[in-house]
Amino acid sequence: MTFRLYPNKQIEQSLRYHRKLHKDLYNAAVNNRFHQYQNFNYSVDYIEQQNSLPAFKDVWIEYKEINSQALQATLKRVDFAFERWFKGLGKRPRFKSIRHYSGWTYPAKTGYSVESDGENGYLNLSKIGRIQMRGQAKYWGKPTTCTILYRNGKWYASITVNVLDQILQLEILPIGAVGIDLGCKSALSITDGENHQQIDAPKFLRNAEHLIKKASKDKRRKRAPNRKKKIKASRRFKKAQSKVSKLTRKVANQRQNWVHQVATQITSSNSMVATEKLEVKNMTAKAKKGKRKKQKAGLNKSILDVGFGLLRSTIKYKVEQNGGVFIEVPTRQVKPSQTCPKCGNQHKKTLDIRVHECGVCNYLQDRDIAAAEVMLYWAKGNLPGLGTSLVDVESSSSTSRTRKTAGSMKQLGAKKRQKSVEVSAKNELRDVETHSSGGANCG
């Protein structure tokens, strides 16, 4: 859970100083890894950098004021960035400026203490001081880790706790089951098979878009910073930028608050939730050249405004937190929007058709509600006809695709390993031939 911190001027100055030191340590660790490999062909790992911390603090004595485990957590963050890079999951680690370095972590119970029972309280940080915090946790237990974050001019503390099992056992598990279809006009179409509900998209971004555009236009008229020309941002530019950030932050907070309210409403009375498996990143990709780019851009904005990914992840963790089951229906195989929930007949419909009308059983229903019913029945295992089991669907689906492995990081790694083995084998063979020829000449 995350708490908002309210430090005084002296403590905030200390927080900024600690954040700067952690940023410098992060950059130094990244530079050390690249320097050792590029100049000496030597790979530095986390253990080696961790063991060098005492000698590092002897030279840079200001780091003696910082908790040693917090410094180790910063080095672990560097190691995690390189591991992601090596596995092809992230980009090459870069040096971070203070603007893009959010904060630091206390990985154990040393270096901080919490005076709270889960609602408001105080946070004590070693070498910094006692800070008032506000927030409310749904469950509370013994604090384990604490991460200090600086975002949009405000300080936060993200605290993880070991929740007591007795608290979880007091929760009464609901017995309901629903299917949910996500959309742009109706953000959620919910059904339990008998009762139906549709929640309209709040459109927070659309409603505030004209204010953001006006503030952004005002910002463009101010003197912007330029590092190449060594031009600093004007005070008016910083003020205008702060206004834009405030508007966008308000939209994000409104969306997050709405998502939590909707997710709590759903999970408070249902222990099983079935929804479609969506690839939001692929859905919001830019349109190809010459293929209705403006229409696709508008659709992408509507999808992101609803927050499909945030909705799905929030509902999932709230259901599983209560001991329920969250099921993602394979969309390509089941085809919820093309399948009739009553008879299982599949009929292709274009996006402009918003009513499901089955030509076999004459079932008439809203398109999104019908899709939610299909997902609910599939999750329960009683979807009639095609789609009663994943095996049957995959074998008979015409749109089932097999993932291509060409160009994957796994295949690339295998090719590189094979090439290195072949090169080493050739070198060994060349050495053997050299020694044998030398021996023959000596004889």
Secondary structure, DSSP 8 states (H G I E B T S, - for coil): -EEEEE--HHHHHHHHHHHHHHHHHHHHHHHHHHHHHHHH-----HHHHHHTHHHHHHHSGGGGGS-HHHHHHHHHHHHHHHHHHHTTSS-------GGG--EEEE-SSTTEEEE-SSEEEEEEETTTEEEEEEEE-SS-EEEEEEEEEEETTEEEEEEEEEE-HHHHHTS----EEEEEEE-SSEEEEEESSS-EEEEE---HHHHHHHHHHHHHHHHHTS---BTTTTB---HHHHHHHHHHHHHHHHHHHHHHHHHHHHHHHHHTSEEEEEEE---HHHHT----TTS-HHHHHHHHHHHHHHTHHHHHHHHHHHHHHTT-EEEEE-HHHH-GGGB-TTT--B----TT--EEE-TTT--EEEHHHHHHHHHHHHHHT---STTSSHHHHHHH-SS------TT-HHHHHHHHHHHHHHHHHHHHHHHHHHHHHHHHHH-
